[in-house]
Amino acid sequence: MNRLFYCWPLLWIFGCGGEFSDHSLAPVAQQSVADRIDVSYREDAQAAFGDSYPVAASQETTPQPTEASRGGFINSLKSLVEGSPVYEDEDVRDGLIQRLEQAEQDLRDIRASDRRAIANASRQIRIGRAQHSPNLVLVTLPTLHFSELERMPRLAGIRNSGMLLTDCYVSAANYSVARSELLTGRFSANSSAYQNEMNLAETIWQSGYETSLIGVWPFESHPLESGFDQWTGFASPNGLIPEFPEALFTQLTRAEIISNRRDGNDGQERINGIQILTDEAVAFFNQQKNSARPLFVHIALPTLEGLERDEMLIEYNSSIGEIVDSLNETGFSGKTCLIVTGMTSNREDMEDEFESVGTLTSSASGLNEGNLRTPMIVFWGTAVARGSVNSSPCSVVDLLPTLAEIGVAKRRPNGLSGQSLLPALRNETIGAQRLFYWRNSDGGQAARRGPWKVIVPAGENQMMLFHLPDDPAEVVDVSAEYPSILKQFLAPPAQQELVEELF
C-alpha cells in the first residue's frame, strides 16, 4: 500500500508518453548495449587514459611485505649507504639504494592497503544503516535553459510532480571545471587547499550506497578511483562525443560497438551515444531492483557531435522519459530522490522565458541571468511538494552537501563551498545573504546577494544594480535609487565565494 501511495504521482504524470513535435519518443530499450558489443575487442586501458589510469579496487592484491620493509629507518639506511666509504663501488651502492627504495614503496603500499581495509570495515557498519535511505539518481545535461522545459514534456512532467529551483546557478562555461565543482562541492578557486578531502561519490559510498556512473567522464583519472563502484560510458573532457561512438568503456575495459563501426557492421542499425547510455541505465535499474543497498547513480548525458539543439532536446527528452519509466517499472520511483539539472553556462545572445521565472536575457559578456541560470528539478515522492517552486539562490556545488544529508552521511568533506538544499526542498527560503560572484576573461564582473544583482561591464567604471524579483531581465538599473545597497557590494565580503572565470 505504501509503495502505491508513493508511486502514484510519477505513474500519473509519466504513464502517458505523448509525442514531442513530430517525433515519437523512442521505445524503452530491453537490452543493455553490452549485449550488442564485441567484448573480445579490448584495448589496454592505460593506452586510452594515459599513465594515470588506475587498477580497479577489485583487481588489487594486498602487497606482501618484504624482509626489508619489515624493518624501520629506511630513509636513515639510505643516508648511511650514500655517505659510507664502505660502499665505494658505485654499482653496489646504487643497487642497494634501489632495493631500499623498493622496500620503501612496499611499506607505503602496505599502509595504503591497511587504510583501505579500515575504510571498508567502517563502510560495512554503515551499509546496515543505509538500507532505509532513498536511492539518489542525478541526471546532468551539459546545458539546459528554462525555455527548453516546454519542449521536453518528459522533463516538464518531473517538474510538475516535484519542485523547480528557479535560481540555480552554474559556475563555469568549461564542462570539466563544472563537473569538478559538482564532484568536490567547491568552487574551483577554493579547491586547492582541500585536494585530499572526499568527493561526492566517495562521501555517498562511505554511507553504504552502491555508487555508479553512467555517462561522460571528463577527467584524466578514472571513476573507479573517484568513489564509483561501477562505470559505463565515454571519456570526453568537454562532454562532446561522436553521434555514433564506436567504443564504450565498462569498468576497465574498452569495447567496440560493432553496430556503430563505419565499416563491416553488416547493415545493423547504429545507436547514438545518448541511447547507448539510456539503455545502460535501464538495464542497470532492472538488475538492481532487488538490491538491499541503496543506489547513487549519476547519469551524465553528453552532447552529440553534429546535432542541432532541437535534435539534442529530442534525444534528452526521450532519454529522461525512458529513465523515469524504468524507475516506475522497477519500483524505484517511490523510494528515489531524482534530480535533473544543467552543468555549464552559455554565451549566446538570447532570451530565456518561462512562466515561473519570467524573461531572462543572455549576452556576450556571459554575466546576465540567462547566461548563468539553469533549471534544477527535484522529484522525491511526498518529501517534495508536487508542482512547487523555490527561488532560493543555489548552485551545482550545493548537490554534494544536499545528497550527503539525504543519504545520512556521517562523514562529510571539509571546506565545502556549497550548502544543503534540504530546507529549500521543504519549501523554506535559504541563502538570503549568500554571495555569488562571477568574472569573465574580459574583466567584467557580476555578483548577487539576496534579491540584488550587480554587474560591472568590462572596461567601464560603473556598477549597474538590478532587483531580480521585479526585473529578472536586468533592464532597469536602480543603482541611483539604492546607493546603500550598492555600497554593500563595494565592501569586501567576509566570505566571498569566487567562481571560476566563465570564459
N, C-alpha and C positions, 0 to 999 in steps of 0.2 A: 504493500500500500504506500509506504513511504517513497519507494522508487517511482511509482506512478505520479505521486504528488510532485516530486521534484522535477520529473521529466516533462510534464505536460507543456510548459511554456515553449521549450525547444521543439517538441513534436508538433505543436500547433503552428509555429512560425515556419519551421523548415520542412514540414511534411509536404508542402506544395512547392515543387521546383520552379515552375513557370519558365518563361523564356527571357533571354537577355537580348534586346534588339531583335535581329532576325536570326540569331544564332541559338540553337538549342543547347542546353547545358550538356556537357559530356556525361556519359553514363558512369556510374560508380564502378571503379575498377575491381576486379575479382582476384587478380593475381599481383604479387609483388613483381617488380621489374627484375628481381633476382632470378625469377623463373624464366626470364627471356634474355639472359646474358650468358656469354660464354665464359664460365668461371675458370676454364682451363687456360685462358689468356691472362697471364699475370705479369706485372712488371715489378721490379724491385721498388718498394715504397720509397726508399731513400733517393732513387733517381727522380721520382716525381716531386718530392717535397724538399730535397736538399739535405744537407748534413744534419739538420735539426730534427729530422723525422725520428720519433722515439720508438721504443719497443712497447707493445701493449702490455698492460699490467698482467694479463692472463698468461703472457708468454715469458714473463720474467722468472728467473730462477734465483733462489736465495744464494748469494755468493758464499762459498766456503772459506773460512779463514785459513790463511797460510801460516806457516811457522813464524814468519817474520811479523805478520800482522797481529799475532797474539801478544807480542811484546810491545812496550811503550817506547817513548822518547825517539820516535823515528826521525824527526827533524834534527834532534841532537846528534843522532848517529850519523846523519848525512853531513853535518857540520864537522864532526870528528874525522870522517873519512876524507872530506875535501881538504882539511888542513893538516892531515897526518903525514909525516915523512915516510911512514911505513909503506904507504901506497903510492910510491913514486911512479910505478908503471901506469901510464895513462889508461891503457885498455882495461887493466884490472880495476882501477879506481872508477872509471866510467861504468863498467859492468856492475860493480857493487852499488853505485848510486842508482843505477837503473832498477836494480832489484828492490832497493829501499823505496824508490818512488812507486813501484808496483805494489809494494806492501802498504804504502800509504793510501793508494787508491782502493785496495781491498778493504782497508779499515773504514774508509768513507762509505763504501758500498754496504758494508755490514751495518753501519749506523743508520743509513737510509732505509735499509730493509727493516731494521728494528722500528723505525718511526712509522713505516707503512703498516707493520703488524699492530702497533699500538692504535693507529688511526682506524684500522679495520675492526679491531676489538671494540673500540669505543662506538663505532658505527653500528655494530650488531646490537648493542643495547638500544640505540635509537630506532632501529628498524621496528622493534616491537611497539614503540610509542607512536610511530608514524602511520600505523595501519589504518587509523581513522582519519588521517589528514586527507584533504581533497587532492585529486590529480591536478597538475598545473600544465596547461597547454598554452604556449606562447607562439603566435604566428606573426612574423615580421615581414613586411614588404619593403623593398628599397626606398620607395617614395609612396606617399598616399596623401591626397588632397581631400578636403571636405566635399567639394562639388562632385567628387567621384563616387561618394557613397550612394547617390541616387542612381548611378549607372552600374552599381554592383548590388543587385537585390538580395543576394545571399548574405552579404556583409551588412546591408541595411536591416536584414532580419535579426541578426545578432544584436545590432544597436537597439532595435525595438524591444528585444527580450531582456536587455541588460542596461548598462549605463554608457553614456557618451561623455568622455572627458574632453571638453571643448578647448581647453587652454594648455594642451600638452605641447611642449617644445622639443624639437630636435636640437642636437648640439653641434652638428657638423655637416658639411657638404660631402666630406670624404667618407665613403662607406666603411672602410676598415677602422677609421677613427670612431665612427658612431657605434660600430659593433664592439670595439674595445671598451667604450664607455658603458655600453649596456652590460657587458660581461663583468666589468670591475665595479660598477656603481659609482664611478668617479669621473669628473671632467678630466680630460687628458692633462691639463696643466697641473692638476693636483695628484697625478698618479705616481710620479717618480719616487715619492717617499714611501710608497706602500706596495712595492713590487712583490713582496713576499706574502701579502695577505691573500686570503681565499677569494676566488671569484664567485660568480653567481652559481654556476653548475656545481662547484666544489661545496659551496655553502648548503645547497639543497641536497647534494649527495650525502653530506655528513648528517643530515637529518633523517636518513633512512630511505630516501627516494631512489628509484632507478632513474638514471638520467640519460636522455637520448637526444641527439641532434640529427635532424633530417633536413638537409639543405646545404646552403653555401657556407664554406669556412674560409675566411679571408686572411688568415694568419700563417706565418711560416711554421709555427709549432703545430701540433696535432691535437684534435679534440680529445683523444684518449688520455693525453697528459694534462688536460684542462678541465677535468672533472666529469667528463661524459663517459658513461659505460659503453655507449654504442654510437656509431656514426655511419650514416649513409648519405652520400651527397657529392658535391663538387667543390674543388678548390678554385677560388677566384678572389683576388684582392679587392675588386670593385663591385662584386655582386653580379657581374655580367658573364653569361655563359652562352655558348652556341645554342641556336634554337633546337637543334637535334644533336646533343652531345654524344660522342662515340665511346665514352668511358665513364665509369661510375666508381667512386670509392666506397667500399664497405669494410669498415674497420681498417685493417692494414693491407687490404687487397685492392688493386685497381683492375677492374674487369671491363672488358669490351662489351658494348651493347651492339650486338650483331645487326639488329634491325635498323640501326642508325648509320651503319657504315656506308660510305659513298659508293663502295664497290662490293659486290658479292653479297648483298643482303637478300638475294633470292626473291625479290619482289615483296618482302614483308613491309607492312605499314610502319612508317617511322613514328617515334614517340618523342614529343618535345620535353624539354627539361623539367618544366613545371608539372606535367602529367606524370613523369617518372617519380618525382618526389611525392606527389599526391598518392600514387599507387603504393609507394613505400609506407606512407603514413597510415593509409587504410589497412594495409597488411599488418603493420605493427600493432594497431589497436585491436585487430582481430586476434593476433597472437597473445596479447596481454590481457584479454578481457577477464580472465580468471586469476589474474595476478593478485597475490595477497599484499604486495607492496604498492604504495602509491607511485605514480609516474610523474616525472617532469620531462616534457617533450618540447623542444624548441624547433619549430618548423620555419626555417629561414628561406623564404622563396626568393628566386633570383630574378634578374631582368634577362630577357632573351634577345640575343642579337638580331637586328633586322626587323623587329616587330614595332609597329606604331603603337602609340599609347592606348588607343581604343582596343587594339588587339590584345595588348597586355592585360587590360581590365577584364576582358572576356576570360582570359586564362586564370587570372586571380579569382574572379567570381566563381568559376567552375571549381577551382581547387578548394576554396573555402567551403563551398557547398558540399563537396564530397567529404571533406574532413568532418563537418558538422553531422552529416548523415551517418558517418561511421561512428561518431561518438554516441549518437542516438541508438543505433542498431546494436552496439556492443554494451549498452547500459552505462556508459561512462558519463553521459551528459548530466545526470543528476548528482554526480559527485566530482565535478570538474570545474575549476576556475579557468575560463578561456579568455585570453587577451589577444587582441589584434591591434597592431599599430604600424606606422611607418618609421623609417630609420633616418633618412637624410633630408636636408633642405634642398630647395631649388633656387635657381637664379633666373627663372623665366619672368617675363613681364606679362602678368595675367591677373585676373580676378578669380577669387575662390569664394563661392557663395553657398551657404547652407542655412536652413531655417533657424536652427538653434544657435547659430554663430553670427550671422549677418554676412556682410561682404568684406572679405579680406583681400588686400592688394599685395601684389608682389612687385619687386623692382630689381633692376640690375645690380643694385647695391647688396642685395641679399639680406637686408636688415628689417624689412617690413613683416607684418604678421603673416601674410600669405606665403612668405619665404620660410618662416620659422615654425609655424604651427603644423601639427599633423593630428588627425583623429586618433584617440586611444579608446578602444571599445572593450568593455568587460562584461562577460556573462558569467554568473556564478549562482545559478539556481535561485533560491529565495533569499540568499545572502545579499543580493544586489537588487534594488527596486526596479521593476520592469519599466522600461521606457524613461528612465531617469537621466538627468543631465547635471553635470557638476562643472563649474567654471573655475575651480581652484587651479592656479598655475602649477604645472608639474613638468617632468621631463622623463626621457627614457632611462636616465640614471636612477630614477626612483623605483624601477622594477626590481632591482636586487633587494633592497630593504623590504619592499612590499611582499614579494614572493617568499622571502625568508620569514616574515611574520605570519603569512598564511600557512606556510609549511612548518611553523613552530620550530624554527631553527634555534638551537640552544647556543651555538657558536656563530658569531657574525663578524665580518671583517671590520677593521678599524679604518678611520679616515674616509668614510663614505661622503660623497657629495649629495647623494640622494636621501630622501626621507620616505617613510612608509606612506602609501596612499590608502591604507586600510580605513582611516577615518573618512576620507573622501568617498570611498565605496559605500560607507554608511550614510552618505549624503551630507557630511559635515563640510564646512569650509576650512581649508588649511592653507598654510603658506602665505598669509596676508602680508607679512613683512619680508618674505624671502626675496632675495635679489638675484635676477638673471642678467647676465652681461654677455654681449657678443661684440666681435670686431671682425672686419673683413681685411683682406690683404691690401686694400687701398688706404687704410687708415680710418675708415668710417667706423662708428661705434653706436651701440644701442644698449639700453638697459631697461629692465622692468622691475618694479616693486609694487605689489598690490595691484590696484587698477590703473596705475600710471606707467606710461612708456615714454622714454626719451630717446631721440635719435640725433646723433651728431654726424652730419654728412662729411665725407672725406674732403679735406681741403677747405672746409668752411669753419669759421669761428663763431658758430651759433648752435644753440640747442633748441630742438623742437620738442614740445611736450604734448602728449595726447592722453585723453581719458578714454581708455579702451571700451568700457561698458557702453558708453554713449557714442563712441566713434571707432569701431573696430577697423574701419578702412583707413584710419590715420589721415584724415583730410583736414581737420581743423586744429591748427597749432594754438594751444591755450597757454603758452609759456608766459605771455604778458599778463595774463589774468591770475596766474598762480605762481608768483615768484618764490614763495616759501616752499612749494613742492619742488621747484627746480633746484633750490639750494640743497635739498636732501640728496639729490643725485651728485651735486658738486662735492659734498663732504665725503672724504674717504670712508667707505663702509668698513665696519669691523670685520665682517666675514664675506668678502667679495668672492663669489664663485666664478672663476674665469673659464669661459668656454673656449674650445679650440678655434683658431681662425677659421672662418666659414669658407673663405675662397682664397 
